[in-house]
Amino acid sequence: LYLTSDTGSKQVKLIILERLPQTIILFTTATLINFFLHLFGGLILARHYGSKIDRIVSMLAPTSIIPGWIYGIFLILIFYTWLHILPPGGMVDYPPPADPIQYLLSVLKHMVLPISSWILSGLFLGLYSSRTFFLIFSTEDYVEAAKAKGLPPSLVDRRYVLRPLLPTMVTNLSFALIGSWGGAIITEAVFDWPGLGSLMSQALAYPDPPVIIGEVTIYAWLLMLTVLILDIVYAILDPRIRSIGEER
């Protein structure tokens, strides 16, 4: 075992737990922003199907194949090299501010570019996918009947489109959150972010098998726990699933 925690411990648990909060702060935040941005943006596009903005999003959807770290490099060039208004990397200013409020503001400032790179990377494809998904379900007979009654579009979306899709949306969000806890090796390298992605990179470079196995094992356990919790949540969100289980 080559890697150690900041306290000098060689325990794999402590090494990983030391990096986990940084990963959650950055990538879980980016995942939540992406989820709600794609959700509400997709609803708006589905409501304005065929509009100019809808066509623009459809045309730009293929640009989402570009990984976030490439956008990150361009953002660093623009906002650090040229404009000098945002830091190029790291998690906090050096030396770190002693005041807790200033420390928090420093962390938030350092999060702007990496989060922006992730948002830009998946923006158009996420909007296009959500919009197409909502369009499919918005043509169901019960939705058309609700529209024929003269209900407001927001009420139709909330009660007749979003509500039946809750299990699917919860599933997508759950697995996205679990994926965000693994970090991102290249993005963390570009922005010098001290998360689990950079830890995995260091463990692979040495190599340090216990740390590698530890990260993979924790992810596997989180994945299994998520699937178990989702089974319970499905029964709460959709009574039909609960009734099927009772019949069996």
Buried (B, 14 or more C-beta within 10 A) or exposed (E): EEBEBEEEEEBBEBBBEBBBEBBBBBBBBBBBBBBEBBBEBBBBBBBEEEEEEBEEBBEBBEEBEEBBBBBBEEBBEEBBEEEEEBBBBBBBBEEEBEEEEEBEBBBEBBBBBBBBBBBBBBBBBBBBBBBBBBBEBBEEEEBEEBBEEEBEEEEBBEEBBBEBBBBEBBBBBBBBBBBBBBBBBBBBBBBBBBBBBBBBBBBEEEEBEBBBEBBEEBBEEBBEEBEEEBEEBBBEBBEEBEEEEEEE
